[in-house]
């Protein structure tokens, strides 16, 4: 149920249209304060990035870094992975303008999985349910952890 302020505002708006009066609409934008990251959180993030850089090599683990390398002609993965990552990293509104990519399957810890999500944090989401149209059961998996990529199970 709408509260009375909203209802009165709607009535006023409707009455303005009926009377063909013009009122200037003022939009007030409040600039949010930039988020401050505490030193402890920054240290934790730096430690996490260092661990991943040590494990996979610098800029060899984050989805966006892999796509950047591909654009520069450095191809570390099969082309189907880049096509899938490119689509999944598009903003949602842009995804509607493109045809859906073929599903991406891979092997993770000797088991076949379907890759359903690519996050802005650099990881991918996978599921052991090979027929699932979306969703994932494991997250925090990085593309270099996966092998045997294909568009078929």
N, C-alpha and C positions, 0 to 999 in steps of 0.2 A: 504494500500500500504506500502510495506517495505521501510524503509529509506535506503539511499545509503550505510551507514556503514554496516548495516546488510547484504545488498545484496553483497557488496564486500567481507565480511567475508564468506558468503556462497560460493561465487565463488572461493575464496582461498581454502576453505575446499574441494570443489569438485576437484580443480586442484591438491591439495596435494594427493588426492586419485588416480587420474589419473596417476600422476608421481610416485606413491608408495613411496613418501617421508614420513618419520615419524617426526612429531613435537611433542614435549612434551606439553601437555595441563596443564596449571597451573590453579588451582582453588583457588581463594582467598576467604577465609571465613572471614567475618567481624563479630566479636562477638558483638551483640547488647548490649548496656548499659542496666543494669537492670532497670526495671521501678521503679521509686520512687513514692510511694504513699504519698500524702500530709497528714499531721496530721489531717486535717479536714475530708478528705475522710476516713481515718482509723477510726476516731471517729464515723462517720456516719455508717460505716460497722459494727463496734462493737455494736453500738446501735441497729441496725437491727437484728443482731444475738441474742442479749440479749432479744429483744422482742419476737423472735421466740422461744428461749429456755424457756422463761417464759410461753408462750402460750402452747407449745407442750411438754416441757420437753427437757432437754439437749440431743442432738444427736437423737431425735425422729422425726425430720422433714426433714432433708436433705436426698435426694435419696441415696447418697453414704453411709451415716451413717446407713440408714435402711438396705442396702445390707451388710454392714460390720457386723451388729448385726445378720443378718440372717446366715452369714457364721459361726458365733460363736454359733449358735444354739438358738438365741433369736428371736423368731418369733412373731412379733406384728401384722402381716397382713396375709391374705390368701396366699397360695403358688402361685396362679396365678399372684399375684401382683409382687412377687419377680422374677418370670420367665420373666415377661414383662419388669420390671425395668432393670434386668440384660442385656437383649437384647438391650434395648434402650440406655443404658449407655456405650455400647461397642463402640469403634472407628468405624467410618463408614466402613472402609476397612474390619474389622472383622465381621460386620453385613452381608456382602455378603457371608461369609463362613458358615453362620448358616441359618437354615430355619426361615422364619418370624414367630414371635409368633402369637398366636391368638389375635384378637383385645381385648382391655380391656375397659369395660364399668363400670361406677360407678354412684352413686347418689351424686349430689352436690346441696345444698340448695333446696332439695326436687324435683329436676329435674334430669332426666336420661341424662348422658353425655358420650361421648366417649373420652378416654384419648389417645392423639396422640403423645405427646412429653414429654421427661424427660430431663430437662436441667442440665448443670453442675453447675448451681447456686442453685440446690436443689428443684426447683419447677417443676410442670408438666403443660403441655398445654392441655386444654380440649376444646371440641366443642359440641354444642347442636345438630349439624347435625350428627346423628347416623350412617349415611351411608358414611360419608366422609372418603376416604382412608388415608388422611393426612391433615395437617393444624389444626389450633386451633383458637378459638375466644377469649378465656380467658387464661391468663397466670399469674403466680404469685400465683397459687393455690398449696398448699402442700398436699401430700398424706394423712396426717391425717385429712384434710378437707373433704375427700371423704369417702363414705360408700357403702355398698352393691355391692362389686366388683363381676364381672362375665365376662365370655367371650361371653355372649349373651346379647342382648338388654333386 
